[in-house]
């Protein structure tokens, strides 16, 4: 039995060192060398201060900012350490009640918008931390933002257009707008007085 255990132990030790130490170390080093911004979380800085990540959604609630999609991550949402969706099915009463409340909240905050509310403004993403919204969701909020910023609706719509990204490689995913980047550009182009 000793002749069987000794090689098994050596092999386990070798694989632990290779796959647990050497491989992750090499991959981490290559990522730091080749893609340092992405490897460090795609952090966004303004005037030397980190204001967020381009990959993780944040809660914006003021009328002068575009709002992200709802979050189910953590007790109050947008908790990066508790990334998850609600996992409520379409017939779950808790989901129905939350969506109804989000629709009422959207209508109250955006009284000048009369069209159908884009689904991503009232439903959470799988991670609960989606940093993007659809261009339709941004345009639905444009009248409120324009009024709060003292800008014209056309100026704000153009800003949304400037920040809209198409599908990756032309067919992966959906068109999107990064909420943090859009709101930071709002602060630059239409600062609050």
N, C-alpha and C positions, 0 to 999 in steps of 0.2 A: 504494500500500500504506500510505503514511503517513496517508492520509485515512481508512483503515479502522482503523488501530491507535490513533490519537488518541482517537476516540470510545469505543472499547472500553476503553482505559486509564482514561478519565474515568468511564465507567460502573462499571468494577470498583472504582475508588477511592470513588465515591459509595456503592455497595452495601456496601463494607467498612465505611465510616463509619456508614451507617444500621444495618446488621444486626450489625456487630461491636462498635460503641461506643454509639450512641444507643439502640437498642432494648433491649439488655441493661441499660443504665444506667437507663432509664425503668422497666423491669420490676423491677429490684432496688430502686429507690427506692420504688415503689408497695408492694412486698412489705414493706419495712422500715417503711413508714408504716402500712399496713393490718393486717399480720400479723407484728409484730416477733418474737414468741415462736417461731412456726413458721419464719420466715425465718432465724432464727439457730440452727436445729437442734433446737428443742423441748427445750432443756436443762432438766434437773431439778436444783434446788438445795435443799439442806437446811442450815439454819443458815448461810446465806451461802456454802456450799461446793458446787460443782458435783459431783454424784455420778453423772451419766450423762445419757443422752438417752432420751426416751420412744419414740424411733424406731429405736434401735439396741440389739440384744440384748447382754447381758453374761453372763459365766460366773459363776454362783453354785454353789459346790460344798459348802458347809457344810450339815450336816443340818438346821439351824434355818432354812434358807431354801428357798424353792421354786426348783427348778432349771429352766433354760430348755431349749429343744430343742437338740439337738447342732448344732454349727457346722462347716462345711467351709471357712470363710473364714480363710485363712492357715495356717501350719504347725501352730499350736496352737489354731486356731479363734478366733472372735470378734475378728478383726483387721479393723477398719473400713476399712483401706486396701487390703484384699485380698478385698473382698466378692465371693463367688461360691459356687455349689453344687459338689458333687463331680462332677456329670454322669455318675455311674455308672448304668448301666441296671439293670433289676430282676434280670437274670441274672448280673450281674458279681459274681465271687467276692469281690472286695474289699468291695463293698457288703454282701453277705450276711454276711461275717465281721464287719464293723463293727456291723451291726444285731444280730447274735447277741451280740457283746461288750456292746453297750449294753443289751440285754435282761437279760443276766446281771448287769450293774452295777446296773440298776434294781431287780431282784429282791433283790440283796444289800443295797442301801441302803433298800429299802422292804419289809421282810419281812412286815409286817402287811397288805399289799395282795395280794389273791388273784385279782382280776379280770383281764380282758384288758388288756394295756398299750396305752394310746392311741398311735396311729401317730406323732403329732408328738413323742413323747418319745424315739423311736429313729430318726427320719429328719430329715435337715437340710432347711432351706428353700432356695429358689432363690438367695437372697442370702447365706445362711449367717449372717444377723444378725437374724433375726426376733425382735422384742421380746416377742411374745405366745405363749402356749400356749392350748390349748383348755381350757374349764372342766373337762372330764373329766380332762385331764392334771394340773391343779391339785388336783382332788379325789383323784386317785390318790396324790398326795404328801402329802395332808393328815394322815394318821396319823403319819408321820415328823416332820413339822413341829410338830404339836401336842405330841408327846412331847418333842421337843428344846426347845420353848419353855415347857413346863410349863402348857400351855393345854388346854382340853378339845377333843375332836374337833369338837363342835358349834360351838364358838367359831371355830375355824379354818375350818370349812366355811362358816359365815356370812360370814367375811371374804372367802372366795373368791367367794361369791354377790354380795357388795357390789361386788366389783371386776370381775365378769363384764359384758361388753358384748355386745349382740346384733349382728345383721347391720346393716351400714350401710344406711339407708333401708329397712330391713326385708327386703332380699333380696340385698344385695351382701356377699360374703365369708362368713365363718363366725363363730360366737360365739367370743369370745376373752377372755383375761385378760392384762394387761400385767404381766410378771414383776417389773420394777423397782418399779412402783407398789405391787404387792402386798407385796413384801419390805420396802419402806419403811414401809408401814402396819403390817406385823408388828412392826417395830422400835418403832413408836410405841405400839401397843396391848399388845404382849406383850414388853417389853424383857427382854433376857437379864440375869441377875443375876450 
